[in-house]
Amino acid sequence: GIDLGGNSASSEVISDLEFDSVYPEITLSAPSERALINSLVITYNLSELVEDGEVILERTGGAADPTPRHIFKLSDEEKSAGEHSNVSLAEKSNLVDGSIYSLWISAADAASNESQSDVIENITFDISKPLITQITPASGTIVNHDNINYTSSEALTFMEIVWEQMGGESDPASPNTIELTREELGAGRHEILSLWESVPLNSGTIYSMTIRASDLAGNEADIVKMNTITYDVDLPVLVLNVPVTSSFVNNVKVSYDLSEELAEATFIWTGSYGTSAVADITSSEMTSGSHDDVELIISPELTDGETYELVFSGVDLAGNSSEKVIVTDVTYDVTSPTVLLTGPEPHTVLLERTISLRLSEDLSKTDVIWSREAGVADPGSPHRLSVQADKLTVGDHDNVEIPGSEFIQVGTIYSVSIVGEDMAGNKSRRETVQGLDIIRDLTGEWLFKGALLTAVWRFTDDGGFTQGVMMGSQISNEQPGKFETDFSTKPFEMTILYDDGVKRFALFEFLGNDRMRVVTSQNRPKSWSDGDLMEFEFNPAVTP
């Protein structure tokens, strides 16, 4: 060029000058619109090398952010042309948890052509862990169902539940894993999710339940673990031992066996007229094992004389209901039976060891007790004898000879008591008859062995009498006659009238089953010293 003075400028040549009017193209592919992120990682593409570039996040909603716009400069490497994948700006960012941002990239090339990427909107920055709460089944529970309940604080991308054996019955398939899908991953309360169909748990096994989860931003929840969860689908077994069908009871005590501990159990008595009495048993009465003669803390009120059906049922700790145990025809009876001795009369001589009795109802047992009062010693006294079963029905039973009565001693004076017990266990009042003098039939042969001779007396059941003397093995000097006895006095009296007209009188008493003391005289003796005193012994082998 030439200035106003006509001076010409020197010329300068500029070479390799490139004219650029093309704007750089910026493609931002990640994160996507409405994404939830827990760190700032972007993926983008530059059509050319840029001179300057920056990433811009601008708050548009959510939690307050004191810095409404965040600008991050791209490094030299990040400004090169081409694809830039998963570029982390986390260390540079100070985004606020819960804020919602719009995101774009702005850049200018060396020719100062400026471009901007599309704006990605509604990006939520989330670094809070999801919370999994209100979980059932809880630790230490026993369950019989396949229901899982939980609450999630936010939507999840992943959740799994792992069941692992801790004890109890062996589960060869342990550990069992369930991965939740779709609506099961939504935020909020999830109830009665049946998830175990694909994971058959084993009845009687004790498990731990572990829950792992992560949210849409990739934040992992704290691991939740429930321990000692018992899976039990076996029904409890109840056995009712007392009362039994067709029985009588005088109380509401029960005896039963439980296969396992119960959460609840009930006895229901239903009377023949339709009235019911219910007893729920307490926790101490519901432990596993045998429970004998249990007087229920919560006891029902039953009606005397009523016949009941009794139903026993229960529910175990897992909620499994037992089969009902039913017994029928149980009669509640609290009335004492009446047992009367109708014979013998008191203060009488008893030739037969029999009694007569009257029962107000059928009895389960009746005992007769012979107790010595006087007379010959009886080391076995008192004798407690049980009346035979066919004599325990309601009504009168006359002249009953009870097994064991053969041990009652002749010559001993007894009192006889009787006491009975009905089918329900109610005892009768004790009835007693005193002054029973036991005698025996004189029929047979009796021997008196004196110093010089052996006298033989023989009695027949038709009143015949013979007196003789034993000479070796033979009897001589036999004197036949008749005899009469009088047992109305003590000592007893005997009158002997020989066939030749001679008459003698005697006092006698029994000294045991086979011995008797006798004093005889032509006149009626008044004492043991008033005549000839002899002790005779019964001879079961009659002398020819």
C-alpha positions as CSV (number, residue, x, y, z in Angstrom):
1,G,0.0,0.0,0.0
2,I,1.0,3.8,-0.3
3,D,0.4,6.3,2.5
4,L,-0.6,10.0,2.0
5,G,3.0,11.0,1.5
6,G,3.4,8.7,-1.4
7,N,5.5,6.2,0.4
8,S,5.1,2.6,-0.7
9,A,4.9,-0.1,2.0
10,S,6.9,-3.3,1.8
11,S,4.8,-6.4,1.0
12,E,4.6,-9.6,3.2
13,V,3.3,-12.9,2.0
14,I,1.1,-15.2,4.4
15,S,1.0,-18.7,3.2
16,D,-1.0,-21.9,4.3
17,L,-4.0,-19.9,5.5
18,E,-7.1,-22.1,5.8
19,F,-10.6,-20.7,5.6
20,D,-13.0,-22.6,8.0
21,S,-16.6,-21.8,8.2
22,V,-17.8,-25.3,9.4
23,Y,-19.1,-25.5,12.9
24,P,-17.9,-28.5,15.0
25,E,-20.5,-31.2,15.6
26,I,-21.0,-32.3,19.2
27,T,-23.0,-35.5,20.0
28,L,-23.7,-36.2,23.7
29,S,-24.9,-39.8,24.1
30,A,-24.7,-40.4,27.8
31,P,-26.2,-39.9,30.3
32,S,-29.7,-40.1,28.7
33,E,-32.7,-37.9,29.4
34,R,-34.3,-38.6,32.7
35,A,-31.4,-40.6,33.9
36,L,-30.5,-41.1,37.5
37,I,-26.8,-40.9,38.2
38,N,-24.6,-41.2,41.2
39,S,-21.4,-39.8,39.5
40,L,-20.9,-37.5,36.5
41,V,-19.7,-39.8,33.7
42,I,-20.4,-38.7,30.1
43,T,-20.0,-40.1,26.6
44,Y,-19.7,-37.8,23.6
45,N,-18.3,-37.4,20.1
46,L,-16.5,-34.4,18.5
47,S,-16.4,-34.0,14.8
48,E,-13.1,-32.2,15.0
49,L,-10.5,-31.0,17.4
50,V,-11.8,-28.0,19.4
51,E,-9.9,-25.2,20.8
52,D,-12.1,-24.8,23.8
53,G,-14.8,-26.9,25.3
54,E,-16.8,-27.1,28.5
55,V,-19.5,-29.3,30.1
56,I,-22.4,-27.4,31.6
57,L,-24.9,-28.7,34.2
58,E,-27.7,-26.3,35.2
59,R,-30.1,-27.1,38.0
60,T,-33.7,-27.2,36.9
61,G,-35.4,-28.8,40.0
62,G,-35.1,-31.2,42.9
63,A,-33.0,-30.3,45.9
64,A,-31.6,-26.8,46.2
65,D,-28.1,-26.3,44.8
66,P,-26.2,-23.2,45.9
67,T,-24.3,-23.4,42.6
68,P,-27.1,-23.3,40.0
69,R,-24.7,-23.8,37.1
70,H,-21.7,-26.1,37.1
71,I,-19.1,-25.7,34.3
72,F,-16.3,-28.2,33.7
73,K,-13.5,-27.4,31.3
74,L,-12.4,-30.2,28.9
75,S,-8.8,-31.2,29.0
76,D,-6.6,-31.3,25.9
77,E,-7.2,-35.0,25.6
78,E,-10.9,-34.5,26.1
79,K,-11.0,-31.9,23.2
80,S,-9.7,-34.2,20.5
81,A,-11.8,-35.3,17.6
82,G,-13.7,-38.6,17.9
83,E,-15.5,-40.7,20.5
84,H,-15.0,-40.1,24.2
85,S,-16.5,-42.9,26.2
86,N,-17.2,-42.8,29.9
87,V,-15.3,-39.7,30.7
88,S,-15.5,-39.2,34.5
89,L,-15.9,-35.7,35.8
90,A,-16.8,-37.0,39.3
91,E,-13.7,-35.5,41.0
92,K,-14.4,-32.1,39.5
93,S,-18.1,-32.1,40.4
94,N,-19.8,-31.0,43.5
95,L,-23.4,-31.8,42.5
96,V,-26.1,-31.9,45.1
97,D,-27.8,-35.1,46.0
98,G,-31.4,-35.0,44.8
99,S,-31.0,-32.1,42.4
100,I,-32.2,-32.3,38.8
101,Y,-30.1,-30.9,36.1
102,S,-29.9,-30.2,32.4
103,L,-26.6,-31.1,30.7
104,W,-24.9,-30.0,27.5
105,I,-21.5,-29.5,26.0
106,S,-20.3,-26.2,24.4
107,A,-17.2,-26.0,22.2
108,A,-15.4,-23.7,19.7
109,D,-12.8,-24.8,17.1
110,A,-9.7,-23.0,16.1
111,A,-11.6,-20.8,13.7
112,S,-13.8,-19.7,16.6
113,N,-16.7,-21.5,15.2
114,E,-18.9,-22.2,18.2
115,S,-21.2,-25.2,18.7
116,Q,-23.4,-26.7,21.4
117,S,-24.7,-30.2,21.8
118,D,-28.3,-31.1,22.3
119,V,-29.5,-30.4,25.9
120,I,-30.1,-33.6,28.0
121,E,-32.8,-32.7,30.5
122,N,-34.1,-34.1,33.8
123,I,-30.9,-35.8,35.0
124,T,-31.2,-36.6,38.7
125,F,-28.1,-36.7,40.8
126,D,-28.6,-39.5,43.4
127,I,-26.0,-40.7,45.8
128,S,-28.4,-41.9,48.6
129,K,-28.6,-45.6,49.3
130,P,-32.0,-47.2,48.8
131,L,-33.6,-48.4,52.1
132,I,-35.2,-51.8,52.3
133,T,-37.3,-51.9,55.5
134,Q,-40.4,-53.4,57.2
135,I,-39.3,-56.8,56.2
136,T,-41.1,-60.0,57.0
137,P,-40.5,-62.7,57.9
138,A,-38.3,-61.2,60.6
139,S,-35.5,-62.9,62.6
140,G,-36.5,-65.5,65.0
141,T,-39.9,-66.2,63.4
142,I,-41.5,-69.5,62.4
143,V,-43.6,-69.4,59.2
144,N,-45.7,-71.8,57.1
145,H,-46.2,-69.7,54.0
146,D,-44.3,-68.3,51.1
147,N,-45.1,-64.6,51.6
148,I,-42.4,-61.9,51.8
149,N,-43.2,-58.3,52.7
150,Y,-40.9,-55.3,52.4
151,T,-40.8,-51.6,51.7
152,S,-38.4,-49.9,49.3
153,S,-37.6,-46.2,49.6
154,E,-37.2,-45.9,45.9
155,A,-37.4,-47.8,42.6
156,L,-34.7,-50.5,42.2
157,T,-32.8,-52.0,39.3
158,F,-31.8,-55.1,41.2
159,M,-32.9,-57.0,44.2
160,E,-32.2,-60.6,45.3
161,I,-33.1,-62.7,48.3
162,V,-30.9,-65.6,49.4
163,W,-32.1,-68.3,51.7
164,E,-29.3,-70.3,53.4
165,Q,-29.6,-73.1,55.9
166,M,-28.6,-72.3,59.5
167,G,-29.9,-75.4,61.3
168,G,-32.8,-77.8,61.7
169,E,-33.5,-80.3,59.0
170,S,-31.0,-80.6,56.1
171,D,-31.8,-78.7,52.9
172,P,-29.5,-80.1,50.1
173,A,-30.5,-77.2,47.8
174,S,-29.3,-74.5,50.1
175,P,-28.5,-71.7,49.4
176,N,-31.6,-70.8,47.4
177,T,-31.6,-67.5,45.5
178,I,-34.6,-65.5,44.2
179,E,-34.1,-62.5,41.9
180,L,-37.0,-60.0,41.8
181,T,-38.3,-58.5,38.6
182,R,-40.6,-55.8,37.2
183,E,-43.2,-54.5,39.6
184,E,-41.5,-56.2,42.5
185,L,-38.7,-53.5,42.1
186,G,-40.9,-50.5,42.4
187,A,-40.8,-48.0,45.2
188,G,-43.1,-48.4,48.2
189,R,-44.8,-51.3,50.1
190,H,-44.8,-54.8,48.7
191,E,-47.0,-57.3,50.5
192,I,-47.7,-61.0,50.3
193,L,-45.3,-61.7,47.5
194,S,-45.3,-65.4,46.9
195,L,-41.8,-66.0,45.8
196,W,-41.0,-69.4,47.0
197,E,-42.7,-71.5,44.3
198,S,-39.5,-71.4,42.3
199,V,-37.4,-72.0,45.5
200,P,-39.0,-75.0,47.4
201,L,-37.8,-74.5,51.0
202,N,-37.6,-77.5,53.3
203,S,-40.0,-78.0,56.2
204,G,-38.2,-78.1,59.5
205,T,-35.1,-76.2,58.2
206,I,-33.9,-73.0,59.9
207,Y,-32.8,-70.4,57.4
208,S,-31.1,-67.0,57.2
209,M,-32.6,-64.6,54.7
210,T,-30.2,-62.1,53.0
211,I,-31.5,-59.2,50.8
212,R,-29.2,-57.3,48.4
213,A,-30.5,-54.4,46.3
214,S,-29.4,-51.4,44.2
215,D,-31.3,-48.3,42.9
216,L,-31.6,-46.8,39.4
217,A,-28.5,-44.7,40.1
218,G,-26.5,-47.8,41.0
219,N,-26.4,-47.1,44.7
220,E,-26.3,-50.3,46.7
221,A,-28.5,-50.7,49.7
222,D,-27.1,-52.0,53.0
223,I,-27.3,-55.7,53.1
224,V,-30.2,-56.9,55.2
225,K,-30.0,-60.3,56.9
226,M,-32.7,-62.0,58.9
227,N,-31.5,-65.0,61.0
228,T,-33.2,-68.0,62.5
229,I,-36.3,-68.2,60.3
230,T,-37.9,-71.6,60.6
231,Y,-40.0,-72.9,57.7
232,D,-42.6,-75.3,59.0
233,V,-45.5,-76.7,57.1
234,D,-45.9,-79.9,59.1
235,L,-49.2,-80.1,61.1
236,P,-48.7,-80.4,64.9
237,V,-49.8,-83.8,66.3
238,L,-52.0,-83.7,69.4
239,V,-52.7,-86.9,71.4
240,L,-55.4,-86.8,74.2
241,N,-54.7,-89.5,76.7
242,V,-57.2,-88.5,79.4
243,P,-60.2,-88.5,79.3
244,V,-61.0,-91.3,76.8
245,T,-64.2,-92.1,75.0
246,S,-66.9,-93.7,77.1
247,S,-65.3,-92.7,80.4
248,F,-66.4,-91.0,83.6
249,V,-64.6,-88.1,85.2
250,N,-65.0,-86.1,88.4
251,N,-62.7,-83.3,87.4
252,V,-61.6,-81.4,84.3
253,K,-58.0,-82.6,84.4
254,V,-56.5,-83.7,81.1
255,S,-53.4,-85.6,80.0
256,Y,-52.1,-85.0,76.5
257,D,-48.9,-85.1,74.3
258,L,-47.8,-82.4,71.9
259,S,-45.4,-83.0,69.0
260,E,-44.2,-79.4,69.2
261,E,-44.8,-76.1,71.0
262,L,-48.2,-74.5,70.2
263,A,-49.2,-70.9,69.8
264,E,-52.8,-71.6,70.8
265,A,-54.8,-74.6,71.9
266,T,-58.4,-75.1,72.9
267,F,-60.5,-77.7,74.7
268,I,-64.3,-77.6,73.9
269,W,-66.7,-79.6,76.0
270,T,-70.1,-79.9,74.4
271,G,-72.9,-81.4,76.5
272,S,-75.6,-83.8,75.3
273,Y,-78.1,-80.8,75.5
274,G,-75.9,-78.7,73.2
275,T,-74.3,-76.4,75.8
276,S,-70.6,-75.8,75.4
277,A,-67.7,-74.9,77.7
278,V,-64.5,-73.6,76.2
279,A,-61.0,-73.6,77.8
280,D,-58.0,-71.9,76.0
281,I,-54.8,-73.3,77.5
282,T,-51.9,-71.1,78.5
283,S,-48.4,-70.9,77.2
284,S,-47.0,-73.1,80.0
285,E,-49.5,-75.8,79.0
286,M,-48.5,-75.7,75.3
287,T,-44.9,-76.7,75.4
288,S,-43.7,-79.8,73.4
289,G,-43.9,-83.2,75.1
290,S,-46.2,-84.9,77.7
291,H,-48.5,-83.1,80.0
292,D,-50.0,-85.4,82.6
293,D,-52.9,-84.6,85.0
294,V,-53.1,-81.0,83.9
295,E,-55.6,-79.0,85.9
296,L,-56.2,-76.2,83.4
297,I,-55.5,-72.7,84.6
298,I,-58.6,-71.5,82.7
299,S,-60.9,-74.3,83.8
300,P,-64.4,-74.8,82.3
301,E,-67.5,-75.2,84.4
302,L,-69.3,-78.5,83.7
303,T,-72.6,-79.9,84.9
304,D,-72.8,-82.8,87.2
305,G,-74.3,-85.9,85.5
306,E,-73.9,-84.4,82.0
307,T,-72.4,-86.4,79.1
308,Y,-69.9,-84.5,76.9
309,E,-68.1,-84.6,73.7
310,L,-64.6,-83.2,74.1
311,V,-62.7,-81.6,71.1
312,F,-59.0,-80.8,71.4
313,S,-57.3,-78.7,68.7
314,G,-54.3,-76.4,68.4
315,V,-52.2,-74.2,66.2
316,D,-48.4,-74.3,66.1
317,L,-46.0,-71.3,66.1
318,A,-45.9,-71.3,62.3
319,G,-49.7,-71.2,62.1
320,N,-50.3,-74.8,61.1
321,S,-53.6,-76.1,62.5
322,S,-53.7,-79.6,64.0
323,E,-56.3,-82.3,63.2
324,K,-59.1,-82.2,65.8
325,V,-58.9,-84.8,68.5
326,I,-62.4,-85.9,69.5
327,V,-63.5,-88.1,72.4
328,T,-67.2,-88.8,73.0
329,D,-69.4,-90.1,75.8
330,V,-67.5,-88.5,78.7
331,T,-69.7,-88.3,81.7
332,Y,-68.9,-85.6,84.3
333,D,-69.8,-87.0,87.7
334,V,-68.9,-85.4,91.0
335,T,-71.6,-87.2,93.2
336,S,-70.2,-89.7,95.6
337,P,-71.7,-93.2,95.3
338,T,-73.6,-94.8,98.2
339,V,-72.2,-98.2,99.3
340,L,-74.1,-100.0,102.1
341,L,-73.3,-103.2,104.0
342,T,-76.7,-104.9,104.2
343,G,-75.2,-108.0,105.9
344,P,-74.0,-109.3,108.2
345,E,-75.6,-107.6,111.1
346,P,-73.2,-106.2,113.8
347,H,-72.2,-108.3,116.8
348,T,-73.2,-111.6,115.2
349,V,-71.6,-115.0,114.8
350,L,-70.5,-115.5,111.3
351,L,-70.2,-119.1,109.9
352,E,-69.7,-118.0,106.3
353,R,-67.2,-115.3,105.4
354,T,-69.7,-113.5,103.1
355,I,-71.1,-110.1,103.0
356,S,-74.2,-108.5,101.3
357,L,-74.0,-105.0,99.8
358,R,-76.1,-102.4,98.0
359,L,-74.7,-100.0,95.4
360,S,-76.3,-96.8,94.2
361,E,-74.5,-97.0,90.8
362,D,-72.0,-99.0,88.9
363,L,-68.6,-98.9,90.5
364,S,-65.0,-99.2,89.3
365,K,-63.9,-100.9,92.5
366,T,-65.0,-101.7,96.0
367,D,-62.8,-102.8,98.9
368,V,-63.8,-104.7,102.0
369,I,-61.5,-104.4,105.0
370,W,-61.5,-107.1,107.8
371,S,-59.9,-105.7,110.9
372,R,-59.3,-107.7,114.1
373,E,-61.0,-106.4,117.2
374,A,-60.5,-109.3,119.6
375,G,-60.0,-113.1,119.9
376,V,-57.4,-115.1,118.2
377,A,-54.4,-113.2,116.9
378,D,-54.3,-112.5,113.2
379,P,-50.9,-111.3,111.9
380,G,-52.4,-110.5,108.5
381,S,-55.0,-108.1,109.8
382,P,-56.3,-105.8,108.3
383,H,-57.3,-107.8,105.2
384,R,-58.1,-105.5,102.3
385,L,-60.1,-107.5,99.8
386,S,-61.4,-106.4,96.4
387,V,-64.9,-107.2,95.4
388,Q,-65.0,-109.1,92.1
389,A,-66.0,-107.1,89.0
390,D,-69.4,-108.9,88.4
391,K,-70.5,-107.7,91.8
392,L,-69.9,-104.0,91.2
393,T,-73.1,-103.2,89.3
394,V,-75.9,-101.0,90.7
395,G,-78.3,-102.8,93.1
396,D,-78.2,-105.5,95.7
397,H,-75.6,-108.3,95.9
398,D,-76.3,-110.9,98.6
399,N,-73.9,-113.3,100.3
400,V,-70.8,-112.4,98.3
401,E,-67.7,-114.4,99.1
402,I,-64.8,-112.2,98.2
403,P,-61.5,-113.7,97.0
404,G,-59.1,-113.8,99.9
405,S,-61.7,-114.2,102.6
406,E,-60.3,-117.7,103.3
407,F,-57.6,-116.0,105.2
408,I,-60.0,-114.6,107.8
409,Q,-59.3,-116.4,111.1
410,V,-61.8,-118.6,112.9
411,G,-62.0,-117.5,116.5
412,T,-61.2,-113.9,115.8
413,I,-63.7,-111.0,116.2
414,Y,-63.5,-108.5,113.3
415,S,-65.0,-105.3,112.2
416,V,-65.8,-105.1,108.5
417,S,-65.6,-101.9,106.5
418,I,-66.6,-101.2,102.9
419,V,-65.6,-98.3,100.6
420,G,-66.3,-98.0,96.9
421,E,-65.2,-95.8,94.0
422,D,-67.4,-95.0,91.0
423,M,-66.3,-94.8,87.4
424,A,-65.5,-91.1,87.8
425,G,-63.2,-91.7,90.8
426,N,-65.6,-90.5,93.4
427,K,-65.3,-92.4,96.7
428,S,-68.1,-93.5,98.9
429,R,-68.4,-92.9,102.6
430,R,-66.8,-95.7,104.6
431,E,-69.4,-98.1,106.1
432,T,-68.4,-100.3,109.1
433,V,-70.0,-103.3,110.9
434,Q,-68.4,-104.3,114.2
435,G,-68.3,-107.4,116.4
436,L,-68.3,-110.2,113.8
437,D,-67.2,-113.4,115.5
438,I,-65.9,-115.9,113.0
439,I,-66.8,-119.6,113.7
440,R,-66.6,-122.7,111.6
441,D,-68.7,-125.8,110.9
442,L,-67.9,-128.6,113.5
443,T,-68.6,-131.4,111.0
444,G,-65.7,-133.8,110.9
445,E,-63.3,-135.5,113.3
446,W,-61.6,-133.7,116.2
447,L,-58.8,-135.2,118.4
448,F,-57.8,-134.5,122.0
449,K,-54.4,-136.0,122.7
450,G,-54.1,-136.5,126.5
451,A,-51.3,-138.0,128.4
452,L,-52.8,-141.5,128.5
453,L,-55.2,-141.6,125.6
454,T,-56.5,-139.8,122.6
455,A,-60.2,-138.9,122.6
456,V,-62.0,-138.7,119.3
457,W,-65.1,-136.6,118.7
458,R,-67.0,-136.8,115.5
459,F,-69.7,-134.5,114.3
460,T,-72.0,-135.0,111.4
461,D,-73.9,-132.3,109.5
462,D,-77.3,-133.8,110.6
463,G,-76.5,-133.3,114.4
464,G,-75.0,-136.7,114.9
465,F,-72.2,-137.1,117.5
466,T,-69.8,-140.0,118.4
467,Q,-67.2,-140.1,121.1
468,G,-64.5,-142.8,121.2
469,V,-61.0,-143.6,122.2
470,M,-58.2,-144.1,119.6
471,M,-56.4,-147.4,120.2
472,G,-53.5,-147.4,117.7
473,S,-55.1,-146.7,114.4
474,Q,-58.5,-147.9,115.5
475,I,-61.3,-146.2,117.5
476,S,-62.9,-148.2,120.3
477,N,-65.4,-147.6,123.0
478,E,-67.6,-145.5,120.7
479,Q,-70.6,-143.8,122.3
480,P,-73.1,-142.5,119.7
481,G,-75.5,-139.6,120.3
482,K,-76.7,-136.2,119.2
483,F,-75.4,-132.7,119.8
484,E,-76.7,-129.2,119.8
485,T,-74.8,-125.8,119.9
486,D,-75.8,-122.4,121.1
487,F,-73.7,-119.6,119.6
488,S,-75.8,-116.8,121.3
489,T,-73.5,-116.7,124.3
490,K,-69.8,-116.5,124.8
491,P,-68.2,-119.0,125.4
492,F,-70.4,-121.0,123.1
493,E,-72.5,-123.8,124.6
494,M,-72.9,-127.4,123.5
495,T,-75.3,-130.1,124.7
496,I,-74.5,-133.8,124.1
497,L,-77.2,-136.5,124.5
498,Y,-75.8,-140.0,124.2
499,D,-78.0,-142.8,122.9
500,D,-77.8,-144.5,126.4
501,G,-79.5,-141.4,127.9
502,V,-76.5,-139.8,129.5
503,K,-76.3,-136.0,129.0
504,R,-73.3,-133.8,129.2
505,F,-72.8,-130.1,128.8
506,A,-69.9,-128.2,127.5
507,L,-68.5,-124.7,127.0
508,F,-66.3,-124.2,123.9
509,E,-64.4,-121.6,121.8
510,F,-62.3,-121.7,118.7
511,L,-58.6,-121.1,119.0
512,G,-58.0,-120.8,115.3
513,N,-59.2,-122.4,112.1
514,D,-58.6,-126.0,113.3
515,R,-58.5,-125.9,117.1
516,M,-61.0,-125.5,119.8
517,R,-61.0,-125.4,123.6
518,V,-63.7,-127.4,125.4
519,V,-64.7,-127.9,129.1
520,T,-67.3,-130.6,129.7
521,S,-69.4,-131.6,132.8
522,Q,-72.5,-133.5,133.7
523,N,-73.8,-130.1,134.9
524,R,-73.7,-126.9,132.9
525,P,-70.2,-125.4,133.4
526,K,-70.0,-121.8,134.3
527,S,-66.3,-121.3,133.6
528,W,-63.3,-123.0,132.1
529,S,-62.4,-124.5,135.4
530,D,-65.8,-126.0,136.0
531,G,-65.3,-129.5,134.4
532,D,-62.9,-131.5,132.2
533,L,-60.8,-129.0,130.1
534,M,-59.6,-130.3,126.7
535,E,-58.1,-128.8,123.5
536,F,-59.2,-130.5,120.3
537,E,-57.6,-130.3,116.9
538,F,-59.4,-131.0,113.7
539,N,-58.2,-134.1,111.9
540,P,-58.8,-133.8,108.1
541,A,-57.8,-137.4,107.6
542,V,-60.7,-139.2,109.3
543,T,-59.7,-142.3,111.3
544,P,-61.3,-145.5,110.0
